[in-house]
Amino acid sequence: MVQSPQPGGGQAGVLQASVGRAPAGVAQQPTVEHPVTVLDRLRRNGGKGSDVGHSGHPSEPDDTPRVRSAADAPRVGAGSPRYTERLGEGWSRTRSAVGSSLASVALHWRRSLQFRTVVATMLLTSVSFVAVGGFLSTQIADALYDQRFDQFSAEATEALDETKAVFRDSSATDRGTTTRLVVDSISGLVGMDSDAPRQAILVQIATDEDLVIPTTGSQEGVTASMLPEDLQAAVATGQDVYWAPVVIPVTENGSTSAPGLAFGTQVALPPDQTPYALYVYYDLSTMQSTLDDIHRVLWFAGFVLLVVIGAIAWYVTRSVVLPVSYAASVSEKLAAGELQERMEVTGEDEVARLGVSFNHMAGSLQDQITQLAQLSQMQQRFVSDVSHELRTPLTTVRMAAEVLHDAREDFDPINKRSAEILFDQVERFEALLADLLEISRFDAGAAVLEAESVDIVQLAQHAIDGARPLAERLGSQVTIVSSETMCIADADARRIDRILRNLIVNALEHGESKPVEVHIACNPEAVAVAVRDHGIGMAPLEASRVFDRFWRADPARARTTGGSGLGLSIATEDARLHSAWLEAWGMPGDGACFRLTLPRHEGAELAASPLALPPSAVTHDVGRVVISEVESHRSGATPDPRGSHGR
């Protein structure tokens, strides 16, 4: 016998007075299975019924046989190679489309604050709506079904007990009388409630062939197969009223697979008291339709609310993000040099105050930049004017210094030394004036590149020959280290010669009479020349400032030859005209290295240098071959590095 737990227990669904047999006509208040759980289970099971007394919890086993539907059957051709190929192509296209969509969404998520805000707002609103909607749906279902279940249980128990009593007290003695009694009783159990119509069905329990009455129902198309097996087994072995959710195949209004609720008990038909199972079931399709309508209203209201909230979030964020985007656009124009750009300010809120502050900052920056530009122009004009004005008196002083220097042998030792110092300082002053004029041309944008095909190796040889007197006086040896005999590039020979001569002279002055190497290398895109000394060196901070104008690592250190302090600055400007790189490296006590990297073709952009900084060590044989070629040129006139092009 199937036992029914007490109300509030975990396995509801059986109407039973006690563990033992209940007295006739007595039914215990049923334990209610949650109506929403009943409907959900009916949908999940696809009309296959449910276990009697099953509470619907996931942890409880469900041994109800599962019937495979037509959709579970294999499709024709599903295993063919052509079908598999098409399926793979469709999956690839779908995956590609999904990947592109996700990449686009991720891009907008990273770049758009407004997009992130609107999406986050809508997601949070959706989660909130689902939570609130689920709670409201549960509360509505509880109120709708719990109340009706109590009513159905009471009505069904009363009707089944009355019919059981009619069968028990009947005086029918033949089959025809019993049949009329059954038909009348089944018809009397039918209830035409508009919300939940009630029908009845009488099912035989025994399988003997001499049954008095076959299965009899009040509705066409309904058989005992719709009743769960557990419910039939409970009714067949017990004397109480049992219930279970069912799926009605066809209802009176033509609906199919409608949810229902069945109550059943065992009765005895006269004249032999043959046991039968009598069931009444209620059609809950109207109640389910009402609940579906409520759900649709909730979903529609939620969708409309989500769209409205999304539009509000978009409008609010746009009112904040748009001024920020506008400010970013104006700041980019200011950075590009359009100093007259300003933000349009409307209103008096925080965004308006931001615009006012931004415009005030832009105006202040414009004034300062304009003032600095004017000062720079005045400084450049001053340097240029002074340099030009000094050329005439300097020429006169130089002529006088040369006369005194040529006649110094007729002077006493003191005047002789004074004449020599005067001549040297005038030469230094003239070099400084020439450098100032060159710098002023660079500042004024008047420097022009006169590029032609030149041999960088011969230019390096020419620069070494020019610095040979200084090298001999300092006791340093200058050598070229390269595996190349010729490196042709489009360059301005005068400016490249000035860069190399400046680098070699600096290496000799700071090389402490140690050897100086000039490394040359080239590839199809670039030519590199690195001047390496092994003298006092310099720290990384000094290497980063060595190209500044008039900067010296040790201001107290006396120069061997008079320099202007502008040589490397001019070399930097010459390199910039060529779109070249001029870089410095130094290590205290290990010397320094300056590397010039030139594009081989005018207008090309550099990607890498053929030489490391500092250059790596090379074999003695390679260096000796090129050095011997350099020495061969020292015995005669230095060839023109520009070849047949000339200057």
C-alpha positions as CSV (number, residue, x, y, z in Angstrom):
1,M,0.0,0.0,0.0
2,V,1.3,3.5,-0.9
3,Q,1.6,5.7,2.2
4,S,0.8,9.3,2.2
5,P,3.1,11.6,4.3
6,Q,1.6,14.2,6.6
7,P,0.9,17.7,5.3
8,G,4.1,19.7,4.8
9,G,6.2,16.6,4.1
10,G,8.5,16.1,1.2
11,Q,6.3,13.6,-0.9
12,A,2.9,15.0,-1.4
13,G,0.2,13.7,-3.7
14,V,-1.7,10.8,-1.9
15,L,-5.0,11.3,-0.1
16,Q,-5.0,8.8,2.8
17,A,-6.4,8.8,6.3
18,S,-3.7,6.8,8.0
19,V,-1.0,4.2,7.4
20,G,-3.6,1.4,7.7
21,R,-6.8,1.1,5.8
22,A,-9.1,4.1,6.1
23,P,-12.7,3.7,7.0
24,A,-15.1,3.9,4.2
25,G,-16.1,7.5,3.3
26,V,-13.3,9.1,5.3
27,A,-10.6,11.0,3.4
28,Q,-7.7,12.9,5.0
29,Q,-6.9,16.5,3.9
30,P,-4.4,16.0,1.1
31,T,-0.9,17.2,1.0
32,V,-0.7,19.7,-1.8
33,E,1.9,19.4,-4.5
34,H,2.9,22.9,-5.7
35,P,0.8,23.6,-8.8
36,V,3.6,25.4,-10.7
37,T,5.8,22.4,-10.2
38,V,3.0,20.2,-11.6
39,L,2.6,22.2,-14.7
40,D,6.4,22.6,-15.2
41,R,6.8,18.9,-14.8
42,L,4.1,18.1,-17.2
43,R,5.8,20.3,-19.8
44,R,9.2,18.8,-19.2
45,N,7.9,15.3,-19.4
46,G,6.0,16.0,-22.6
47,G,2.8,14.5,-21.4
48,K,4.3,11.3,-20.0
49,G,2.8,11.7,-16.5
50,S,4.5,11.8,-13.2
51,D,5.1,9.7,-10.1
52,V,2.4,9.7,-7.5
53,G,3.5,11.6,-4.5
54,H,6.6,13.0,-6.2
55,S,7.4,16.5,-4.9
56,G,9.4,17.7,-7.9
57,H,12.7,18.2,-6.1
58,P,15.8,17.5,-8.2
59,S,17.3,15.4,-5.5
60,E,14.5,12.8,-5.6
61,P,14.6,10.1,-8.2
62,D,12.1,10.0,-10.9
63,D,11.5,6.4,-12.2
64,T,8.7,7.3,-14.5
65,P,9.2,5.6,-17.8
66,R,10.3,8.0,-20.5
67,V,8.7,7.7,-24.0
68,R,10.7,8.9,-26.9
69,S,9.0,11.3,-29.2
70,A,9.2,11.4,-33.0
71,A,11.8,14.2,-32.8
72,D,14.2,11.7,-31.1
73,A,14.2,9.4,-34.1
74,P,17.2,9.6,-36.5
75,R,16.7,11.7,-39.6
76,V,17.1,10.3,-43.0
77,G,20.6,11.0,-44.4
78,A,21.9,12.4,-41.1
79,G,25.0,10.2,-41.3
80,S,25.9,10.7,-44.9
81,P,29.3,12.4,-45.8
82,R,27.5,15.2,-47.7
83,Y,25.3,16.0,-44.7
84,T,28.4,16.1,-42.4
85,E,30.2,18.4,-44.9
86,R,27.3,20.8,-45.1
87,L,26.9,20.7,-41.3
88,G,30.6,21.6,-40.9
89,E,30.4,24.5,-43.4
90,G,27.4,25.9,-41.6
91,W,29.0,25.6,-38.2
92,S,32.2,27.4,-39.6
93,R,30.1,30.2,-41.0
94,T,28.2,30.5,-37.8
95,R,31.3,30.5,-35.7
96,S,32.9,33.1,-37.9
97,A,29.9,35.4,-37.7
98,V,29.7,35.0,-33.9
99,G,33.4,35.7,-33.6
100,S,33.1,38.9,-35.7
101,S,30.1,40.1,-33.7
102,L,31.9,39.4,-30.4
103,A,35.0,41.3,-31.6
104,S,32.9,44.3,-32.6
105,V,31.1,44.3,-29.3
106,A,34.4,44.1,-27.4
107,L,35.8,46.9,-29.5
108,H,32.8,49.2,-28.6
109,W,33.1,48.1,-25.0
110,R,36.7,49.2,-24.8
111,R,36.3,52.5,-26.7
112,S,32.8,53.8,-25.8
113,L,31.9,54.8,-22.2
114,Q,28.4,55.4,-23.4
115,F,28.1,51.9,-24.8
116,R,29.4,50.4,-21.6
117,T,27.1,52.4,-19.4
118,V,24.0,51.6,-21.5
119,V,24.8,47.9,-21.8
120,A,25.6,47.6,-18.1
121,T,22.4,49.4,-17.2
122,M,20.3,47.1,-19.4
123,L,22.0,44.0,-18.1
124,L,21.4,44.9,-14.5
125,T,17.8,45.9,-15.3
126,S,17.2,42.6,-17.0
127,V,18.6,40.6,-14.1
128,S,16.4,42.7,-11.7
129,F,13.3,42.2,-13.9
130,V,13.9,38.4,-14.1
131,A,14.2,38.2,-10.3
132,V,11.2,40.3,-9.6
133,G,9.2,38.7,-12.4
134,G,10.0,35.2,-11.1
135,F,8.9,36.2,-7.7
136,L,5.7,37.7,-8.9
137,S,5.0,34.7,-11.1
138,T,5.5,32.3,-8.2
139,Q,3.2,34.4,-5.9
140,I,0.5,34.6,-8.5
141,A,0.7,30.8,-9.3
142,D,0.6,30.0,-5.6
143,A,-2.5,32.1,-5.1
144,L,-4.2,30.8,-8.3
145,Y,-3.5,27.1,-7.8
146,D,-3.4,26.5,-4.1
147,Q,-6.8,27.9,-3.6
148,R,-8.3,25.8,-6.5
149,F,-6.5,22.7,-5.4
150,D,-8.2,22.7,-2.0
151,Q,-11.5,23.1,-3.8
152,F,-10.9,20.3,-6.2
153,S,-9.7,18.0,-3.5
154,A,-12.8,18.5,-1.4
155,E,-15.2,18.2,-4.4
156,A,-13.5,15.1,-5.7
157,T,-13.3,13.4,-2.4
158,E,-17.0,14.1,-1.7
159,A,-18.1,13.0,-5.2
160,L,-16.0,9.8,-5.1
161,D,-17.2,8.8,-1.7
162,E,-20.8,9.3,-2.7
163,T,-20.4,7.3,-5.9
164,K,-18.6,4.5,-3.9
165,A,-21.5,4.4,-1.5
166,V,-24.0,4.2,-4.4
167,F,-22.2,1.2,-5.8
168,R,-21.9,-0.4,-2.4
169,D,-25.6,0.0,-1.6
170,S,-26.9,-0.9,-5.1
171,S,-29.3,-3.8,-5.5
172,A,-28.4,-4.5,-9.1
173,T,-28.3,-8.2,-9.8
174,D,-27.6,-8.4,-13.6
175,R,-25.1,-6.9,-16.0
176,G,-27.5,-4.5,-17.7
177,T,-28.6,-2.9,-14.5
178,T,-25.0,-2.5,-13.4
179,T,-24.1,-0.9,-16.8
180,R,-27.0,1.6,-16.4
181,L,-25.9,2.3,-12.9
182,V,-22.3,2.9,-14.0
183,V,-23.3,5.2,-16.9
184,D,-25.6,7.2,-14.6
185,S,-22.9,7.5,-12.0
186,I,-20.2,8.6,-14.5
187,S,-22.6,11.2,-15.9
188,G,-23.3,12.5,-12.4
189,L,-19.6,13.0,-11.8
190,V,-19.3,15.3,-14.7
191,G,-19.0,19.0,-13.8
192,M,-19.1,21.8,-16.3
193,D,-17.3,24.5,-14.4
194,S,-16.1,27.1,-16.9
195,D,-12.7,27.4,-15.2
196,A,-12.0,23.7,-14.7
197,P,-14.4,21.2,-16.2
198,R,-14.6,17.8,-14.5
199,Q,-14.8,14.4,-16.2
200,A,-14.8,10.9,-14.9
201,I,-13.6,7.4,-16.1
202,L,-14.1,3.9,-14.7
203,V,-11.2,1.5,-15.2
204,Q,-11.1,-2.2,-14.5
205,I,-8.4,-3.3,-12.1
206,A,-8.4,-7.1,-12.8
207,T,-7.4,-8.5,-16.1
208,D,-9.9,-11.3,-16.2
209,E,-12.1,-11.7,-19.3
210,D,-15.4,-12.0,-17.4
211,L,-15.4,-8.4,-16.3
212,V,-18.8,-6.9,-15.7
213,I,-18.2,-3.5,-17.2
214,P,-15.4,-2.4,-19.6
215,T,-13.6,0.9,-19.2
216,T,-16.1,3.7,-19.3
217,G,-15.5,7.4,-19.6
218,S,-17.5,10.6,-19.8
219,Q,-15.4,12.0,-22.6
220,E,-14.5,10.6,-25.9
221,G,-10.8,10.0,-26.8
222,V,-9.8,9.5,-23.2
223,T,-8.4,6.2,-22.1
224,A,-6.7,4.8,-19.0
225,S,-3.3,5.3,-20.7
226,M,-3.4,8.9,-19.6
227,L,-3.3,8.0,-16.0
228,P,0.1,7.6,-14.4
229,E,1.0,4.0,-13.5
230,D,1.8,4.9,-10.0
231,L,-1.6,6.4,-9.5
232,Q,-3.3,3.3,-10.9
233,A,-1.1,1.0,-8.7
234,A,-2.0,3.1,-5.6
235,V,-5.7,2.9,-6.3
236,A,-5.6,-0.8,-7.1
237,T,-3.9,-1.6,-3.7
238,G,-5.6,1.0,-1.4
239,Q,-9.0,2.1,-0.4
240,D,-8.3,5.9,0.0
241,V,-8.5,8.8,-2.4
242,Y,-5.3,9.4,-4.3
243,W,-4.3,12.2,-6.7
244,A,-1.7,12.9,-9.4
245,P,-1.1,15.5,-12.2
246,V,-2.0,14.2,-15.6
247,V,-1.9,15.3,-19.2
248,I,-5.3,15.2,-20.9
249,P,-5.0,14.1,-24.5
250,V,-8.1,15.9,-25.8
251,T,-10.4,18.3,-23.9
252,E,-14.0,19.3,-24.5
253,N,-13.0,22.5,-26.2
254,G,-10.6,20.7,-28.6
255,S,-7.3,21.4,-26.8
256,T,-4.7,18.7,-26.8
257,S,-2.1,17.8,-24.2
258,A,-3.9,19.9,-21.6
259,P,-2.7,19.9,-18.0
260,G,-5.0,18.3,-15.5
261,L,-5.4,16.9,-12.0
262,A,-6.8,13.4,-11.4
263,F,-8.3,11.9,-8.2
264,G,-9.0,8.2,-7.9
265,T,-10.3,5.6,-5.5
266,Q,-11.3,1.9,-5.6
267,V,-15.0,1.0,-5.9
268,A,-16.8,-2.4,-5.9
269,L,-19.5,-3.0,-8.6
270,P,-22.5,-5.2,-7.9
271,P,-23.5,-7.8,-7.9
272,D,-20.2,-9.6,-7.2
273,Q,-18.4,-6.6,-5.6
274,T,-15.9,-6.6,-8.5
275,P,-13.1,-4.1,-7.8
276,Y,-12.8,-1.2,-10.2
277,A,-10.9,2.1,-10.2
278,L,-13.0,5.3,-10.4
279,Y,-11.3,8.5,-11.4
280,V,-12.4,12.1,-11.8
281,Y,-10.0,14.6,-13.4
282,Y,-10.1,18.4,-13.8
283,D,-9.1,20.2,-17.0
284,L,-6.7,23.0,-16.0
285,S,-6.1,24.4,-19.4
286,T,-8.2,27.6,-18.7
287,M,-6.2,28.2,-15.5
288,Q,-2.9,27.6,-17.4
289,S,-4.0,30.0,-20.1
290,T,-4.7,32.7,-17.5
291,L,-1.3,32.2,-16.1
292,D,0.3,32.3,-19.5
293,D,-1.5,35.6,-20.2
294,I,-0.1,37.0,-17.0
295,H,3.4,35.8,-18.0
296,R,3.1,37.4,-21.4
297,V,2.0,40.7,-19.8
298,L,4.9,40.6,-17.4
299,W,7.4,39.8,-20.2
300,F,5.9,42.6,-22.5
301,A,6.0,45.1,-19.6
302,G,9.5,44.1,-18.8
303,F,10.6,44.5,-22.4
304,V,9.0,47.9,-22.7
305,L,10.5,48.9,-19.3
306,L,14.0,47.7,-20.5
307,V,13.8,49.7,-23.7
308,V,12.6,52.8,-21.8
309,I,15.4,52.4,-19.2
310,G,18.0,51.8,-22.0
311,A,16.8,55.0,-23.8
312,I,17.0,57.0,-20.5
313,A,20.5,55.6,-19.8
314,W,21.6,56.5,-23.4
315,Y,20.2,60.0,-23.1
316,V,21.8,60.6,-19.7
317,T,25.2,59.2,-20.6
318,R,25.1,61.1,-23.9
319,S,24.6,64.4,-22.1
320,V,27.7,63.6,-20.1
321,V,29.9,61.9,-22.7
322,L,29.2,64.3,-25.5
323,P,30.9,67.3,-23.8
324,V,33.8,65.1,-22.8
325,S,34.2,63.8,-26.4
326,Y,34.0,67.4,-27.6
327,A,36.6,68.5,-25.1
328,A,38.9,65.6,-26.3
329,S,38.4,66.8,-29.9
330,V,39.3,70.4,-29.1
331,S,42.3,69.3,-27.1
332,E,43.6,67.2,-30.1
333,K,43.2,70.3,-32.3
334,L,45.2,72.3,-29.7
335,A,47.9,69.7,-29.6
336,A,48.0,69.9,-33.4
337,G,48.8,73.7,-33.2
338,E,45.3,75.2,-33.7
339,L,45.6,77.3,-30.6
340,Q,42.5,79.4,-31.4
341,E,40.1,76.4,-30.8
342,R,37.7,76.7,-27.9
343,M,34.8,74.8,-26.5
344,E,31.2,76.1,-26.8
345,V,29.7,76.6,-23.4
346,T,26.0,76.5,-22.7
347,G,24.2,76.5,-19.4
348,E,25.6,76.8,-15.9
349,D,26.0,73.2,-14.7
350,E,29.1,71.2,-14.0
351,V,29.8,70.5,-17.7
352,A,29.5,74.2,-18.4
353,R,32.0,75.0,-15.7
354,L,34.3,72.4,-17.2
355,G,34.1,74.1,-20.6
356,V,34.8,77.5,-19.0
357,S,37.9,76.1,-17.2
358,F,39.0,74.3,-20.4
359,N,38.8,77.5,-22.4
360,H,40.6,79.5,-19.7
361,M,43.4,76.9,-19.8
362,A,43.5,76.9,-23.6
363,G,43.7,80.7,-23.6
364,S,46.5,80.7,-21.0
365,L,48.5,78.1,-23.0
366,Q,48.0,80.1,-26.2
367,D,49.3,83.2,-24.6
368,Q,52.3,81.4,-23.1
369,I,53.1,79.6,-26.4
370,T,52.7,82.8,-28.4
371,Q,55.0,84.6,-26.0
372,L,57.6,81.8,-26.1
373,A,57.4,81.7,-29.9
374,Q,58.0,85.5,-30.1
375,L,60.9,85.2,-27.7
376,S,62.4,82.4,-29.7
377,Q,62.0,84.4,-32.9
378,M,63.6,87.4,-31.3
379,Q,66.5,85.2,-30.0
380,Q,67.0,83.7,-33.4
381,R,66.9,87.1,-35.1
382,F,69.3,88.5,-32.5
383,V,71.8,85.7,-33.1
384,S,71.5,86.0,-36.8
385,D,71.8,89.8,-36.8
386,V,74.7,89.8,-34.4
387,S,76.5,87.0,-36.3
388,H,76.2,89.0,-39.5
389,E,77.2,92.3,-37.9
390,L,80.3,90.7,-36.5
391,R,81.6,89.4,-39.8
392,T,82.9,92.8,-41.0
393,P,84.8,93.7,-37.8
394,L,86.0,90.1,-37.4
395,T,87.4,90.2,-40.9
396,T,89.4,93.3,-40.0
397,V,90.6,91.8,-36.8
398,R,91.6,88.6,-38.6
399,M,93.6,90.5,-41.2
400,A,95.5,92.4,-38.4
401,A,96.0,89.1,-36.5
402,E,97.5,87.5,-39.6
403,V,99.9,90.4,-40.1
404,L,101.0,90.2,-36.5
405,H,101.3,86.5,-36.7
406,D,103.4,86.6,-39.8
407,A,105.8,89.1,-38.2
408,R,106.0,87.4,-34.8
409,E,109.6,86.4,-35.4
410,D,110.6,90.0,-35.1
411,F,108.9,90.5,-31.7
412,D,110.3,89.8,-28.3
413,P,109.1,86.6,-26.7
414,I,106.2,88.1,-24.8
415,N,104.8,89.9,-27.9
416,K,105.4,86.9,-30.0
417,R,103.3,84.7,-27.7
418,S,100.6,87.3,-27.6
419,A,100.5,87.4,-31.4
420,E,100.1,83.6,-31.5
421,I,97.3,83.6,-28.9
422,L,95.5,86.4,-30.7
423,F,95.7,84.5,-34.0
424,D,94.4,81.2,-32.4
425,Q,91.5,83.0,-30.6
426,V,90.5,84.9,-33.7
427,E,90.3,81.5,-35.6
428,R,88.2,80.1,-32.8
429,F,85.9,83.1,-32.8
430,E,85.5,82.8,-36.5
431,A,84.5,79.1,-36.1
432,L,82.0,80.1,-33.4
433,L,80.6,82.8,-35.6
434,A,80.2,80.3,-38.5
435,D,78.5,77.8,-36.3
436,L,76.1,80.5,-35.0
437,L,75.2,81.5,-38.5
438,E,74.6,77.8,-39.4
439,I,72.4,77.3,-36.4
440,S,70.4,80.4,-37.2
441,R,69.8,79.0,-40.7
442,F,68.5,75.8,-39.2
443,D,66.2,77.7,-36.8
444,A,64.9,79.9,-39.6
445,G,64.1,76.8,-41.7
446,A,66.5,78.0,-44.5
447,A,68.7,74.9,-44.5
448,V,68.3,73.0,-47.8
449,L,69.5,69.5,-48.5
450,E,71.5,69.1,-51.7
451,A,71.4,65.3,-52.1
452,E,73.5,63.4,-54.6
453,S,75.0,59.9,-54.9
454,V,78.1,59.8,-52.7
455,D,80.5,57.1,-51.4
456,I,80.3,57.1,-47.6
457,V,83.6,55.2,-47.4
458,Q,85.5,57.9,-49.3
459,L,83.7,60.6,-47.2
460,A,85.0,58.9,-44.1
461,Q,88.5,58.8,-45.5
462,H,88.3,62.5,-46.4
463,A,87.2,63.4,-42.8
464,I,90.0,61.3,-41.4
465,D,92.6,63.1,-43.6
466,G,91.2,66.4,-42.4
467,A,91.6,65.4,-38.7
468,R,95.1,63.8,-39.3
469,P,97.1,66.9,-38.0
470,L,95.1,66.8,-34.7
471,A,95.6,63.0,-34.5
472,E,99.3,63.3,-35.0
473,R,99.6,66.0,-32.4
474,L,97.6,64.0,-29.8
475,G,99.3,60.7,-30.7
476,S,96.1,58.8,-31.7
477,Q,95.7,56.4,-34.5
478,V,92.4,56.7,-36.6
479,T,91.5,53.6,-38.6
480,I,88.5,52.4,-40.7
481,V,87.1,49.0,-39.8
482,S,84.8,47.7,-42.5
483,S,84.3,44.9,-44.9
484,E,82.9,47.3,-47.5
485,T,85.0,49.1,-50.1
486,M,82.1,51.3,-51.3
487,C,78.8,52.3,-49.8
488,I,76.8,54.6,-52.1
489,A,73.9,56.7,-50.7
490,D,71.9,59.7,-51.6
491,A,73.3,62.4,-49.3
492,D,74.6,66.0,-49.1
493,A,78.4,65.4,-49.2
494,R,79.2,68.7,-47.4
495,R,76.9,68.0,-44.5
496,I,77.9,64.4,-44.1
497,D,81.6,65.4,-44.2
498,R,80.9,68.0,-41.5
499,I,79.2,65.4,-39.3
500,L,82.0,62.8,-39.7
501,R,84.7,65.4,-39.2
502,N,83.0,66.6,-36.0
503,L,82.6,63.1,-34.6
504,I,86.2,62.2,-35.3
505,V,87.5,65.4,-33.8
506,N,85.4,64.9,-30.7
507,A,86.7,61.3,-30.4
508,L,90.3,62.5,-30.7
509,E,89.8,65.2,-28.1
510,H,88.3,62.8,-25.6
511,G,90.2,59.6,-26.6
512,E,93.2,60.2,-24.3
513,S,95.6,59.4,-27.2
514,K,94.1,55.9,-27.6
515,P,93.1,54.4,-31.0
516,V,89.9,55.6,-32.7
517,E,88.0,53.3,-35.0
518,V,85.6,54.3,-37.7
519,H,83.2,51.4,-38.4
520,I,81.3,51.4,-41.7
521,A,78.5,48.9,-42.7
522,C,75.7,49.0,-45.2
523,N,72.7,47.0,-46.3
524,P,70.2,47.5,-49.1
525,E,68.2,50.1,-47.1
526,A,70.8,52.0,-44.9
527,V,74.4,52.9,-44.4
528,A,75.9,53.3,-40.9
529,V,79.1,54.9,-39.7
530,A,80.1,54.6,-36.0
531,V,83.1,56.5,-34.5
532,R,84.4,54.6,-31.5
533,D,87.0,55.9,-29.0
534,H,88.4,54.4,-25.8
535,G,88.9,57.4,-23.7
536,I,87.2,58.9,-20.7
537,G,83.7,57.9,-21.9
538,M,80.4,59.3,-20.5
539,A,77.5,58.2,-18.4
540,P,74.1,57.4,-19.9
541,L,72.6,60.7,-18.7
542,E,75.5,62.6,-20.4
543,A,74.9,60.6,-23.6
544,S,71.2,61.8,-23.6
545,R,72.3,65.5,-23.4
546,V,75.4,65.5,-25.5
547,F,73.5,66.9,-28.5
548,D,72.2,69.9,-26.6
549,R,73.6,73.3,-27.6
550,F,76.6,74.6,-25.6
551,W,76.4,71.6,-23.2
552,R,79.6,70.1,-21.8
553,A,80.0,67.1,-19.5
554,D,82.7,68.8,-17.5
555,P,82.6,72.6,-17.8
556,A,85.9,73.0,-16.0
557,R,87.8,70.8,-18.5
558,A,89.9,72.8,-21.0
559,R,89.5,72.0,-24.7
560,T,92.6,71.1,-26.6
561,T,91.3,72.7,-29.7
562,G,88.9,75.6,-29.5
563,G,85.3,74.3,-30.0
564,S,82.1,76.3,-30.1
565,G,79.9,73.8,-28.3
566,L,77.6,73.7,-31.2
567,G,79.2,71.0,-33.3
568,L,77.0,68.1,-32.3
569,S,73.9,70.3,-32.4
570,I,74.7,71.2,-36.0
571,A,75.5,67.5,-36.7
572,T,72.0,66.6,-35.3
573,E,70.3,69.1,-37.6
574,D,72.3,67.8,-40.6
575,A,71.3,64.3,-39.8
576,R,67.6,65.4,-39.4
577,L,67.7,66.9,-42.9
578,H,68.7,63.4,-44.2
579,S,66.0,61.6,-42.2
580,A,69.0,59.9,-40.5
581,W,69.7,58.8,-37.0
582,L,72.5,60.2,-34.9
583,E,72.9,58.3,-31.6
584,A,75.4,58.3,-28.8
585,W,76.6,55.6,-26.4
586,G,79.1,55.9,-23.5
587,M,80.5,54.1,-20.6
588,P,82.7,55.9,-18.0
589,G,86.3,54.6,-18.5
590,D,85.4,52.6,-21.6
591,G,85.0,55.3,-24.1
592,A,82.1,56.5,-26.2
593,C,80.6,55.8,-29.6
594,F,78.6,57.9,-32.0
595,R,76.6,56.2,-34.7
596,L,75.2,57.8,-37.9
597,T,72.6,55.8,-39.8
598,L,71.6,57.1,-43.3
599,P,68.9,55.8,-45.6
600,R,70.5,54.8,-48.9
601,H,67.7,56.5,-50.9
602,E,66.4,60.0,-50.4
603,G,63.0,60.1,-48.7
604,A,63.2,56.5,-47.4
605,E,62.4,55.7,-43.7
606,L,64.9,53.8,-41.5
607,A,63.8,50.6,-39.8
608,A,67.1,49.4,-38.4
609,S,70.8,50.2,-38.5
610,P,73.4,47.9,-40.1
611,L,75.7,48.5,-37.1
612,A,75.2,47.8,-33.4
613,L,75.8,50.5,-30.8
614,P,78.6,50.1,-29.9
615,P,79.8,48.0,-32.9
616,S,80.7,44.4,-32.1
617,A,84.3,43.3,-32.4
618,V,85.6,42.3,-35.9
619,T,88.4,40.1,-36.9
620,H,91.9,41.6,-37.5
621,D,92.1,40.3,-41.1
622,V,89.0,42.1,-42.2
623,G,90.1,45.4,-40.6
624,R,93.6,45.1,-42.0
625,V,92.4,44.8,-45.6
626,V,90.4,48.0,-45.4
627,I,93.0,49.9,-43.3
628,S,95.6,49.1,-45.9
629,E,93.3,50.7,-48.5
630,V,93.0,53.8,-46.3
631,E,96.8,54.0,-46.0
632,S,97.1,53.8,-49.7
633,H,95.2,57.0,-50.1
634,R,97.2,58.8,-47.5
635,S,100.3,58.8,-49.8
636,G,98.6,60.9,-52.5
637,A,95.7,63.3,-52.9
638,T,92.4,62.2,-51.4
639,P,89.9,61.3,-54.1
640,D,86.6,63.2,-54.5
641,P,84.0,61.1,-52.5
642,R,81.2,62.2,-54.8
643,G,82.7,60.3,-57.8
644,S,81.8,61.7,-61.2
645,H,79.0,63.9,-59.9
646,G,81.2,66.6,-58.4
647,R,80.0,69.3,-56.1
